[in-house]
Amino acid sequence: MAQAALPWSPTSCRRIWTRARKRGEAVEVVLERLTRAEAACLARERFARQFSAGAEDNT
């Protein structure tokens, strides 16, 4: 969480961590899962910003 590009919700981070560890995933695998979740979130935000900017151009 300390190296995240954006602030994490402690609740969502813990939820991902707890579920993955209950499935028996290794710490390294869970950390990679968190990295992928962060990347997906950033991609959604970039898309939303692009879509929003495009909508403003059409007004």
C-alpha positions in Angstrom: 0.0 0.0 0.0 2.9 2.3 0.7 4.1 2.1 -2.9 0.7 2.4 -4.5 0.1 4.9 -7.3 -3.2 6.0 -5.6 -4.4 5.6 -2.0 -5.9 2.2 -1.3 -9.0 1.7 0.8 -7.7 -0.3 3.7 -10.9 -2.3 3.6 -10.6 -3.3 0.0 -7.0 -4.1 0.3 -7.7 -6.3 3.4 -10.6 -8.0 1.5 -8.4 -9.0 -1.4 -5.6 -10.1 1.0 -7.9 -12.1 3.2 -9.7 -13.9 0.4 -6.5 -14.8 -1.4 -4.8 -16.1 1.7 -7.8 -18.2 2.6 -7.5 -19.8 -0.8 -3.9 -20.6 0.2 -2.2 -18.2 -2.2 1.4 -17.4 -1.3 2.3 -13.9 -0.1 4.1 -13.1 -3.4 1.0 -14.2 -5.4 -1.3 -12.0 -3.3 1.0 -9.0 -3.7 0.9 -9.6 -7.5 -2.9 -9.8 -7.3 -3.0 -6.4 -5.5 -0.7 -5.0 -8.2 -3.1 -6.2 -10.9 -6.1 -4.8 -9.0 -4.4 -1.4 -8.8 -3.5 -1.5 -12.5 -7.1 -2.3 -13.4 -8.3 0.5 -11.3 -5.9 3.0 -12.9 -7.0 1.8 -16.4 -10.7 2.3 -15.5 -9.9 5.8 -14.2 -7.9 6.7 -17.4 -10.8 5.4 -19.6 -13.3 7.4 -17.5 -11.2 10.6 -17.9 -10.8 10.1 -21.6 -14.6 9.4 -22.0 -15.4 12.4 -19.9 -13.1 14.6 -21.9 -14.6 13.4 -25.2 -18.1 14.1 -23.9 -17.0 17.7 -23.1 -15.6 18.2 -26.6 -19.0 17.2 -28.1 -20.9 19.9 -26.2 
